[in-house]
Amino acid sequence: MFHGKSIEERIAERQAQRPPLKEGKHFEHGPAKFVFVFIIVFVVIGHIAGLLFLMSLGLH
């Protein structure tokens, strides 16, 4: 019915046109890096806040 390229062929062509990844650079997408760092910081602060809260109740 349709005589276009399959999705796999289009993905392969698009990846072949991309430059190779630079060593030591894991996040090429800026917002992805921001979200990753935000989640890590949020989890660490949440754990510290929870620990301080439990310590204030005397349940250590």
N, CA, C and O atoms as a GROMACS GRO file, in nm:
protein
  240
    1MET      N    1   0.084  -0.119   0.000
    1MET     CA    2   0.000   0.000   0.000
    1MET      C    3   0.088   0.126   0.000
    1MET      O    4   0.082   0.207  -0.092
    2PHE      N    5   0.170   0.140   0.104
    2PHE     CA    6   0.264   0.252   0.108
    2PHE      C    7   0.401   0.200   0.069
    2PHE      O    8   0.443   0.093   0.113
    3HIS      N    9   0.470   0.277  -0.015
    3HIS     CA   10   0.599   0.230  -0.064
    3HIS      C   11   0.715   0.308  -0.003
    3HIS      O   12   0.821   0.321  -0.064
    4GLY      N   13   0.694   0.358   0.117
    4GLY     CA   14   0.801   0.430   0.185
    4GLY      C   15   0.891   0.335   0.260
    4GLY      O   16   0.870   0.214   0.262
    5LYS      N   17   0.992   0.391   0.322
    5LYS     CA   18   1.086   0.311   0.399
    5LYS      C   19   1.021   0.271   0.532
    5LYS      O   20   0.935   0.341   0.584
    6SER      N   21   1.065   0.158   0.584
    6SER     CA   22   1.013   0.114   0.714
    6SER      C   23   1.071   0.203   0.824
    6SER      O   24   1.169   0.275   0.804
    7ILE      N   25   1.008   0.195   0.939
    7ILE     CA   26   1.053   0.278   1.051
    7ILE      C   27   1.196   0.242   1.091
    7ILE      O   28   1.273   0.330   1.130
    8GLU      N   29   1.230   0.114   1.082
    8GLU     CA   30   1.366   0.072   1.117
    8GLU      C   31   1.469   0.133   1.023
    8GLU      O   32   1.576   0.175   1.066
    9GLU      N   33   1.436   0.137   0.894
    9GLU     CA   34   1.529   0.196   0.796
    9GLU      C   35   1.545   0.346   0.819
    9GLU      O   36   1.655   0.399   0.808
   10ARG      N   37   1.436   0.414   0.851
   10ARG     CA   38   1.445   0.558   0.875
   10ARG      C   39   1.527   0.588   1.001
   10ARG      O   40   1.605   0.683   1.004
   11ILE      N   41   1.508   0.507   1.106
   11ILE     CA   42   1.586   0.527   1.229
   11ILE      C   43   1.733   0.502   1.202
   11ILE      O   44   1.818   0.579   1.247
   12ALA      N   45   1.765   0.396   1.128
   12ALA     CA   46   1.905   0.363   1.097
   12ALA      C   47   1.970   0.477   1.018
   12ALA      O   48   2.085   0.512   1.044
   13GLU      N   49   1.899   0.533   0.921
   13GLU     CA   50   1.955   0.644   0.844
   13GLU      C   51   1.978   0.767   0.931
   13GLU      O   52   2.080   0.835   0.918
   14ARG      N   53   1.885   0.794   1.019
   14ARG     CA   54   1.898   0.912   1.105
   14ARG      C   55   2.016   0.895   1.201
   14ARG      O   56   2.090   0.989   1.225
   15GLN      N   57   2.032   0.774   1.257
   15GLN     CA   58   2.145   0.750   1.347
   15GLN      C   59   2.278   0.755   1.274
   15GLN      O   60   2.379   0.798   1.330
   16ALA      N   61   2.279   0.712   1.148
   16ALA     CA   62   2.403   0.715   1.070
   16ALA      C   63   2.447   0.859   1.042
   16ALA      O   64   2.566   0.884   1.026
   17GLN      N   65   2.353   0.953   1.037
   17GLN     CA   66   2.386   1.093   1.009
   17GLN      C   67   2.435   1.167   1.133
   17GLN      O   68   2.494   1.274   1.122
   18ARG      N   69   2.410   1.110   1.251
   18ARG     CA   70   2.451   1.177   1.374
   18ARG      C   71   2.602   1.166   1.394
   18ARG      O   72   2.661   1.064   1.358
   19PRO      N   73   2.664   1.269   1.451
   19PRO     CA   74   2.807   1.259   1.479
   19PRO      C   75   2.830   1.162   1.596
   19PRO      O   76   2.738   1.139   1.675
   20PRO      N   77   2.948   1.106   1.607
   20PRO     CA   78   2.976   1.015   1.718
   20PRO      C   79   2.970   1.089   1.852
   20PRO      O   80   2.997   1.209   1.859
   21LEU      N   81   2.933   1.016   1.956
   21LEU     CA   82   2.924   1.077   2.089
   21LEU      C   83   3.062   1.115   2.138
   21LEU      O   84   3.160   1.045   2.113
   22LYS      N   85   3.069   1.227   2.209
   22LYS     CA   86   3.195   1.272   2.266
   22LYS      C   87   3.216   1.199   2.398
   22LYS      O   88   3.123   1.181   2.476
   23GLU      N   89   3.340   1.159   2.423
   23GLU     CA   90   3.371   1.086   2.544
   23GLU      C   91   3.353   1.177   2.666
   23GLU      O   92   3.399   1.291   2.667
   24GLY      N   93   3.286   1.125   2.769
   24GLY     CA   94   3.263   1.200   2.891
   24GLY      C   95   3.141   1.290   2.886
   24GLY      O   96   3.112   1.360   2.983
   25LYS      N   97   3.069   1.289   2.775
   25LYS     CA   98   2.949   1.371   2.764
   25LYS      C   99   2.830   1.277   2.749
   25LYS      O  100   2.803   1.228   2.639
   26HIS      N  101   2.760   1.253   2.858
   26HIS     CA  102   2.653   1.154   2.857
   26HIS      C  103   2.518   1.214   2.825
   26HIS      O  104   2.430   1.144   2.774
   27PHE      N  105   2.499   1.342   2.853
   27PHE     CA  106   2.370   1.405   2.829
   27PHE      C  107   2.384   1.509   2.719
   27PHE      O  108   2.432   1.620   2.744
   28GLU      N  109   2.344   1.474   2.599
   28GLU     CA  110   2.348   1.573   2.491
   28GLU      C  111   2.223   1.659   2.494
   28GLU      O  112   2.220   1.767   2.434
   29HIS      N  113   2.121   1.613   2.562
   29HIS     CA  114   1.994   1.686   2.566
   29HIS      C  115   1.990   1.764   2.697
   29HIS      O  116   1.981   1.705   2.804
   30GLY      N  117   1.996   1.896   2.689
   30GLY     CA  118   2.004   1.982   2.808
   30GLY      C  119   1.893   1.960   2.908
   30GLY      O  120   1.922   1.945   3.027
   31PRO      N  121   1.765   1.959   2.866
   31PRO     CA  122   1.657   1.937   2.963
   31PRO      C  123   1.666   1.802   3.032
   31PRO      O  124   1.626   1.790   3.149
   32ALA      N  125   1.716   1.699   2.965
   32ALA     CA  126   1.730   1.568   3.028
   32ALA      C  127   1.831   1.576   3.142
   32ALA      O  128   1.811   1.515   3.248
   33LYS      N  129   1.938   1.650   3.121
   33LYS     CA  130   2.039   1.666   3.226
   33LYS      C  131   1.978   1.741   3.344
   33LYS      O  132   2.002   1.706   3.459
   34PHE      N  133   1.901   1.846   3.315
   34PHE     CA  134   1.838   1.924   3.421
   34PHE      C  135   1.743   1.837   3.504
   34PHE      O  136   1.745   1.843   3.627
   35VAL      N  137   1.660   1.758   3.437
   35VAL     CA  138   1.564   1.671   3.508
   35VAL      C  139   1.638   1.569   3.592
   35VAL      O  140   1.600   1.544   3.706
   36PHE      N  141   1.743   1.509   3.538
   36PHE     CA  142   1.821   1.409   3.611
   36PHE      C  143   1.881   1.469   3.738
   36PHE      O  144   1.869   1.411   3.846
   37VAL      N  145   1.946   1.583   3.725
   37VAL     CA  146   2.008   1.647   3.841
   37VAL      C  147   1.901   1.688   3.942
   37VAL      O  148   1.921   1.672   4.063
   38PHE      N  149   1.787   1.741   3.896
   38PHE     CA  150   1.679   1.781   3.986
   38PHE      C  151   1.628   1.663   4.066
   38PHE      O  152   1.606   1.675   4.187
   39ILE      N  153   1.608   1.548   4.002
   39ILE     CA  154   1.556   1.431   4.073
   39ILE      C  155   1.656   1.383   4.177
   39ILE      O  156   1.617   1.350   4.289
   40ILE      N  157   1.784   1.378   4.142
   40ILE     CA  158   1.886   1.334   4.238
   40ILE      C  159   1.888   1.428   4.358
   40ILE      O  160   1.890   1.381   4.472
   41VAL      N  161   1.889   1.559   4.335
   41VAL     CA  162   1.892   1.656   4.445
   41VAL      C  163   1.766   1.644   4.530
   41VAL      O  164   1.773   1.649   4.653
   42PHE      N  165   1.650   1.628   4.465
   42PHE     CA  166   1.523   1.616   4.537
   42PHE      C  167   1.523   1.493   4.628
   42PHE      O  168   1.477   1.501   4.742
   43VAL      N  169   1.574   1.382   4.581
   43VAL     CA  170   1.578   1.259   4.661
   43VAL      C  171   1.672   1.276   4.780
   43VAL      O  172   1.640   1.235   4.891
   44VAL      N  173   1.789   1.336   4.757
   44VAL     CA  174   1.885   1.354   4.866
   44VAL      C  175   1.827   1.447   4.972
   44VAL      O  176   1.836   1.418   5.092
   45ILE      N  177   1.768   1.558   4.931
   45ILE     CA  178   1.710   1.652   5.028
   45ILE      C  179   1.593   1.587   5.101
   45ILE      O  180   1.576   1.608   5.221
   46GLY      N  181   1.513   1.507   5.031
   46GLY     CA  182   1.402   1.437   5.095
   46GLY      C  183   1.449   1.340   5.200
   46GLY      O  184   1.389   1.330   5.307
   47HIS      N  185   1.556   1.268   5.173
   47HIS     CA  186   1.609   1.174   5.272
   47HIS      C  187   1.664   1.248   5.395
   47HIS      O  188   1.641   1.205   5.508
   48ILE      N  189   1.734   1.356   5.371
   48ILE     CA  190   1.789   1.432   5.484
   48ILE      C  191   1.675   1.491   5.568
   48ILE      O  192   1.681   1.487   5.691
   49ALA      N  193   1.573   1.546   5.503
   49ALA     CA  194   1.459   1.603   5.576
   49ALA      C  195   1.387   1.496   5.656
   49ALA      O  196   1.349   1.518   5.770
   50GLY      N  197   1.367   1.378   5.596
   50GLY     CA  198   1.302   1.269   5.668
   50GLY      C  199   1.383   1.224   5.787
   50GLY      O  200   1.328   1.197   5.894
   51LEU      N  201   1.513   1.215   5.770
   51LEU     CA  202   1.601   1.175   5.881
   51LEU      C  203   1.595   1.277   5.994
   51LEU      O  204   1.585   1.240   6.111
   52LEU      N  205   1.601   1.405   5.959
   52LEU     CA  206   1.594   1.509   6.062
   52LEU      C  207   1.459   1.508   6.133
   52LEU      O  208   1.451   1.530   6.254
   53PHE      N  209   1.352   1.483   6.058
   53PHE     CA  210   1.219   1.477   6.117
   53PHE      C  211   1.208   1.362   6.216
   53PHE      O  212   1.155   1.379   6.326
   54LEU      N  213   1.257   1.244   6.178
   54LEU     CA  214   1.252   1.130   6.268
   54LEU      C  215   1.340   1.150   6.390
   54LEU      O  216   1.304   1.108   6.501
   55MET      N  217   1.453   1.215   6.371
   55MET     CA  218   1.540   1.242   6.485
   55MET      C  219   1.476   1.341   6.580
   55MET      O  220   1.496   1.332   6.701
   56SER      N  221   1.398   1.436   6.528
   56SER     CA  222   1.334   1.533   6.615
   56SER      C  223   1.223   1.469   6.698
   56SER      O  224   1.188   1.518   6.805
   57LEU      N  225   1.167   1.358   6.647
   57LEU     CA  226   1.064   1.287   6.723
   57LEU      C  227   1.125   1.192   6.826
   57LEU      O  228   1.054   1.140   6.912
   58GLY      N  229   1.253   1.171   6.817
   58GLY     CA  230   1.320   1.083   6.911
   58GLY      C  231   1.304   0.936   6.874
   58GLY      O  232   1.313   0.849   6.961
   59LEU      N  233   1.281   0.907   6.747
   59LEU     CA  234   1.262   0.769   6.702
   59LEU      C  235   1.384   0.716   6.628
   59LEU      O  236   1.369   0.645   6.528
   60HIS      N  237   1.500   0.746   6.673
   60HIS     CA  238   1.620   0.697   6.605
   60HIS      C  239   1.655   0.566   6.661
   60HIS      O  240   1.754   0.506   6.619
   0.00000   0.00000   0.00000
